[in-house]
């Protein structure tokens, strides 16, 4: 508006001063061009802002601000001044709280602030200016989807978590028993500041007060660890948005490299029920991150594979992570003479079973087709060669005749 106002003043001033028309025309043209560039820049900024809002970070200052209440949550309600109504109340399978005087109240899908508003409004029928404090006493069990470049992607379940605040109850409406939930920290201590727009995820600040919280590293550990191709700098987290804030999904891109390289848990953020995590794939393998991930505890030190057939010690073989077929053969003893190809059977990430015939070579490059990397629970069978099979058949065919001949010689020896 200020630019338009100044533009009008300039034109009026030029008319009043009786300036040359040609000069006025060129001056006007330059000014219009300048205003057009400003308008274009404003449009671009608006477009960029909209794009950033579509891929916003999980920006809540309090990580529980957008927590969605669901079946299995236990909610602590503290009534003022009616303390006798306070208690811990379980959200049942129907998504309801059984509350004093109100009985069944449907709360599934609400946040804490929305529940507070709802209950304070409903309790005005019984109380004068009721004030209700709400905390999550016990969180429901967590089910998370982990996709992408992990050793065992899939759905994973984590146990329920009891919160921290020190709450002494005189009455528990659901059970009729006194309850004590010990906690030395408020839920607001479990906070994070995930900033949106163009800021890097390295700006995220996470404060954890308990190792019992489920975080990104716990999900990776549950999924069997990372591979040498896992891109830890672009982990995508998709989380539900409360219905009161429009519903849908929001997304954050997290860089977890500092966790394994610098032992910095800052970006190891808390995970909630329903979250979906995607781990992208590097264009080139990074073998250094395997040893770092083992030291940080998100990848296991060993895997177990099953080895059968023509080896000295068939059975379950325990190997270091990222071991190859040659390592398994070395630990199980040498391959017996007259052995043939090796068959490798494994479950793939998509749930299918593959069966590969391997022309094994102990001197082949690690990770090559003739000496592949092994995965947890691989089945390896060392087959007979064609000559070995022929020898075995001949042995089975001639064995009865050898036995008959030996028996005949033995009888004749006794009769003599």
C-alpha positions in Angstrom: 0.0 0.0 0.0 2.8 2.4 0.8 4.4 1.8 -2.6 1.2 2.6 -4.4 0.7 5.8 -2.3 4.3 6.9 -3.1 3.7 6.1 -6.8 0.6 8.4 -6.9 2.5 11.2 -5.2 5.3 10.9 -7.7 2.9 11.2 -10.6 1.1 14.2 -9.1 4.4 15.8 -8.5 5.5 15.3 -12.0 2.2 16.8 -13.4 2.5 19.8 -11.1 6.1 20.5 -12.0 5.2 20.5 -15.7 8.0 18.0 -16.6 8.8 16.9 -20.2 6.2 14.3 -21.4 8.9 12.0 -22.8 10.8 12.0 -19.6 7.6 11.4 -17.7 6.8 8.4 -19.9 10.2 6.7 -19.3 10.1 7.4 -15.6 6.7 5.9 -15.3 7.8 2.8 -17.3 10.8 2.2 -15.0 8.6 2.6 -11.9 6.0 0.2 -13.1 8.8 -2.4 -13.9 10.1 -2.0 -10.3 6.7 -2.5 -8.8 6.1 -5.6 -10.9 9.4 -7.2 -9.7 8.3 -6.6 -6.1 4.9 -8.2 -6.7 6.5 -11.2 -8.3 8.9 -11.7 -5.3 5.9 -11.5 -2.9 4.1 -14.2 -5.0 7.2 -16.5 -4.9 7.6 -16.1 -1.2 3.9 -17.0 -0.7 4.3 -20.1 -2.9 7.4 -21.3 -1.0 5.6 -20.8 2.3 2.6 -23.0 1.1 5.0 -25.7 0.0 6.8 -25.7 3.4 3.5 -25.9 5.2 2.7 -29.1 3.2 5.9 -30.7 4.5 5.9 -29.2 7.9 8.0 -30.5 10.8 6.5 -31.9 13.9 6.7 -28.4 15.3 4.9 -28.6 18.7 6.9 -27.1 21.5 5.3 -29.7 23.8 5.5 -33.1 22.3 2.3 -34.1 24.1 0.3 -31.1 22.8 -0.9 -33.0 19.8 -1.0 -36.4 21.5 -4.2 -38.2 20.3 -6.0 -40.0 23.1 -7.1 -43.5 22.2 -8.0 -47.0 23.6 -5.7 -48.1 26.3 -4.6 -44.7 27.6 -5.1 -44.0 31.3 -6.0 -40.3 32.0 -5.4 -38.6 35.3 -8.1 -36.0 36.0 -7.6 -33.5 38.8 -10.8 -31.5 39.7 -10.8 -28.2 41.5 -12.4 -27.6 43.9 -14.1 -31.0 43.8 -11.0 -33.1 44.6 -13.2 -36.1 45.5 -13.9 -36.5 41.7 -10.2 -36.8 40.9 -8.8 -40.1 39.7 -7.2 -42.2 37.0 -9.6 -43.2 34.3 -9.0 -45.8 31.5 -10.1 -45.2 27.9 -12.0 -48.4 27.2 -12.3 -50.3 23.9 -15.2 -48.1 22.9 -13.0 -45.0 23.3 -14.9 -43.9 26.3 -14.1 -42.7 29.8 -16.4 -43.8 32.7 -16.5 -40.6 34.7 -18.3 -39.7 38.0 -21.7 -38.1 37.4 -21.2 -38.1 33.6 -20.8 -41.8 33.1 -19.7 -42.7 29.6 -17.9 -39.9 27.8 -16.5 -40.5 24.3 -12.9 -39.1 24.1 -11.1 -41.1 21.4 -9.4 -38.8 18.9 -9.2 -35.8 21.3 -6.1 -34.0 22.5 -5.5 -33.1 26.2 -6.6 -29.5 25.6 -9.7 -30.6 23.7 -10.6 -33.0 26.5 -10.1 -30.3 29.1 -12.5 -28.0 27.2 -15.1 -30.7 26.8 -15.1 -31.9 30.4 -15.1 -28.4 31.9 -18.1 -27.5 29.8 -20.0 -30.7 30.7 -19.2 -30.4 34.4 -20.7 -26.9 34.6 -24.0 -28.8 35.2 -22.7 -30.0 38.6 -19.9 -27.6 39.5 -19.4 -23.8 39.6 -16.6 -22.8 37.3 -14.9 -26.2 37.3 -11.1 -26.4 36.6 -9.8 -29.7 35.5 -6.1 -30.6 35.0 -5.4 -33.5 32.7 -2.3 -35.7 32.4 -1.6 -39.0 30.7 -0.9 -41.4 33.5 -0.2 -44.4 31.3 0.2 -44.4 27.6 -1.2 -47.1 25.4 1.1 -49.6 23.7 2.7 -48.3 20.5 2.4 -49.8 17.0 4.8 -48.3 14.4 5.5 -49.0 10.8 9.1 -49.0 9.8 9.8 -49.0 6.0 12.8 -48.7 3.7 16.4 -49.6 4.1 16.3 -51.6 7.3 17.3 -55.2 7.9 13.8 -56.3 8.8 11.2 -53.6 8.0 7.6 -54.0 9.1 5.1 -53.3 11.9 6.5 -53.3 15.4 4.8 -53.1 18.7 6.2 -51.5 21.9 4.8 -51.9 25.4 2.8 -49.2 27.2 4.7 -46.5 29.1 3.8 -45.1 32.5 4.3 -41.4 32.7 6.3 -39.4 35.2 4.2 -37.0 37.4 3.9 -37.6 41.0 0.1 -38.0 41.5 -1.5 -39.1 44.7 -5.1 -40.1 44.3 -7.8 -40.3 47.0 -10.1 -42.2 44.7 -9.9 -44.2 41.5 -13.3 -44.2 40.0 -12.6 -47.1 37.7 -11.2 -49.6 40.2 -12.2 -48.2 43.6 -8.6 -48.5 44.8 -6.2 -45.9 45.9 -3.4 -45.3 43.4 0.0 -43.8 43.5 1.8 -42.9 40.3 5.3 -41.7 41.0 6.9 -39.1 38.8 9.6 -36.6 39.5 9.1 -34.6 36.3 6.1 -32.9 34.6 5.1 -34.1 31.2 6.2 -30.8 29.9 9.8 -31.8 30.6 9.4 -34.4 27.8 9.5 -31.6 25.3 10.9 -30.9 21.9 11.2 -27.9 19.6 10.9 -29.1 16.0 11.0 -26.0 13.8 9.3 -25.8 10.4 9.8 -23.9 7.2 13.5 -23.8 5.9 15.3 -24.6 9.1 17.4 -27.8 9.4 16.3 -30.7 11.5 19.6 -30.1 13.4 17.8 -27.3 15.1 15.5 -29.8 16.9 15.9 -29.8 20.7 14.7 -32.9 22.5 14.8 -33.4 26.2 14.2 -37.0 27.5 13.6 -37.7 31.1 13.3 -41.5 30.8 15.0 -44.2 28.8 11.6 -46.1 28.7 10.3 -43.7 26.0 10.1 -45.2 22.5 12.4 -43.3 20.1 13.7 -43.6 16.5 16.7 -45.7 17.8 14.4 -48.1 19.5 12.5 -48.7 16.2 15.8 -49.2 14.3 16.9 -51.7 17.0 13.6 -53.6 16.8 13.9 -53.8 13.0 17.3 -55.5 13.2 19.5 -52.5 12.7 20.6 -50.6 9.6 22.6 -51.7 6.5 25.6 -50.0 4.9 23.1 -48.4 2.5 20.8 -46.8 5.0 20.6 -43.0 4.7 20.3 -41.8 8.3 20.4 -38.1 7.2 16.9 -38.2 5.7 14.7 -40.3 8.0 11.0 -39.4 7.3 8.5 -39.5 10.1 4.7 -39.2 9.2 2.4 -38.5 12.1 -1.4 -38.0 12.5 -2.7 -34.5 13.0 -5.6 -34.2 15.6 -9.1 -33.7 14.1 -9.3 -30.5 16.0 -6.4 -29.1 14.0 -7.8 -30.3 10.6 -6.8 -33.9 10.7 -4.6 -35.5 8.0 -0.8 -36.1 8.3 2.3 -34.1 9.0 5.9 -35.0 8.1 9.3 -34.4 9.5 12.8 -35.1 8.0 15.3 -36.1 10.7 19.1 -36.4 10.5 20.2 -39.2 12.9 23.9 -39.3 11.9 25.0 -37.4 15.0 23.5 -40.2 17.1 25.9 -42.9 15.8 28.9 -40.7 15.0 28.9 -38.3 18.0 26.7 -40.1 20.5 24.3 -37.1 20.4 20.7 -38.2 21.2 19.3 -34.8 20.3 17.4 -35.9 17.2 16.5 -39.3 18.6 12.9 -38.0 19.0 10.0 -39.7 20.7 7.8 -42.0 18.7 4.0 -42.3 19.2 1.4 -44.8 18.3 0.5 -44.7 14.6 3.7 -43.1 13.4 5.3 -44.2 10.1 9.0 -44.1 9.6 10.7 -44.4 6.2 14.5 -44.9 5.9 15.8 -44.0 2.4 18.7 -45.7 0.6 22.1 -44.3 -0.1 23.4 -44.2 -3.7 26.7 -45.8 -2.5 27.2 -48.1 0.5 28.9 -46.6 3.5 30.5 -49.5 5.4 31.8 -47.2 8.1 28.4 -46.7 9.6 27.9 -50.4 10.3 30.6 -50.4 13.0 29.4 -47.0 14.3 25.8 -48.3 14.5 27.0 -51.4 16.4 28.9 -49.3 19.0 25.8 -47.0 19.4 23.6 -50.1 20.0 21.1 -49.7 17.2 22.5 -52.6 15.2 23.3 -56.1 16.6 26.8 -57.4 16.8 25.9 -60.9 15.5 23.5 -62.7 13.3 22.6 -66.4 13.1 22.3 -68.4 9.9 21.5 -72.1 9.4 24.1 -74.2 7.5 23.3 -77.7 6.2 24.8 -80.3 3.8 28.4 -81.2 3.1 30.2 -79.2 5.8 32.2 -80.4 8.8 29.8 -78.9 11.4 26.3 -78.3 10.1 23.8 -76.4 12.2 23.2 -72.8 13.4 26.3 -70.6 12.9 26.7 -67.3 14.7 28.4 -64.6 12.6 29.4 -60.9 13.0 27.1 -58.5 11.3 27.8 -58.0 7.5 29.4 -61.4 7.3 29.6 -63.2 4.0 29.2 -66.8 2.9 32.9 -67.4 3.1 32.8 -66.4 6.8 30.1 -69.0 7.5 32.0 -71.7 5.7 35.2 -70.9 7.6 33.4 -71.2 11.0 31.5 -74.4 10.1 34.6 -76.2 8.9 35.7 -76.8 5.3 33.4 -78.0 2.6 33.7 -81.8 2.2 35.1 -83.3 -1.0 32.7 -84.0 -3.9 30.5 -81.0 -3.0 28.6 -79.0 -5.6 26.7 -75.7 -5.7 25.4 -73.9 -2.6 21.7 -73.0 -2.3 20.8 -69.9 -0.3 17.1 -69.5 0.9 16.0 -66.3 2.5 13.0 -64.1 3.3 13.1 -60.8 1.5 11.9 -57.4 2.8 8.6 -57.7 0.9 7.8 -61.1 2.6 8.7 -63.3 -0.4 11.0 -66.2 -0.2 13.9 -66.4 -2.7 16.1 -69.4 -3.6 19.5 -68.8 -5.2 22.1 -71.3 -6.5 25.5 -69.9 -5.7 28.7 -70.9 -7.5 30.7 -70.3 -4.3 34.3 -69.1 -4.3 36.0 -68.4 -1.0 38.4 -66.0 -2.8 35.6 -64.0 -4.4 35.0 -60.3 -3.5 33.0 -59.8 -0.3 29.4 -59.1 -1.2 29.7 -60.5 -4.8 27.4 -63.1 -6.3 29.9 -65.8 -5.5 30.4 -64.7 -2.0 27.2 -62.7 -0.9 26.5 -61.0 2.4 24.4 -63.0 4.7 21.3 -62.0 6.7 19.6 -63.1 9.9 18.0 -66.6 9.6 19.4 -67.4 6.1 19.2 -71.1 5.2 22.4 -72.4 3.4 22.6 -75.9 1.9 25.8 -77.3 0.5 24.8 -79.8 -2.2 26.6 -82.9 -3.6 28.4 -82.6 -6.9 27.3 -84.8 -9.8 30.2 -87.1 -9.2 29.4 -87.2 -5.5 25.8 -88.1 -6.2 27.0 -90.9 -8.6 29.3 -92.3 -6.0 26.6 -92.2 -3.4 24.2 -94.1 -5.7 26.8 -96.8 -6.4 27.5 -97.1 -2.7 23.8 -97.6 -1.9 23.4 -100.2 -4.8 26.5 -102.2 -3.9 26.1 -102.1 -0.1 23.6 -105.1 0.0 25.9 -107.3 -2.1 28.9 -106.4 0.1 26.9 -107.3 3.1 25.8 -110.7 1.6 29.3 -111.5 0.6 30.7 -110.7 4.0 28.0 -112.8 5.7 28.8 -115.8 3.4 32.5 -115.5 4.2 31.7 -115.4 7.9 29.5 -118.5 7.8 32.1 -120.5 5.8 34.7 -119.5 8.3 32.7 -121.0 11.2 31.9 -124.2 9.2 35.6 -124.9 8.6 
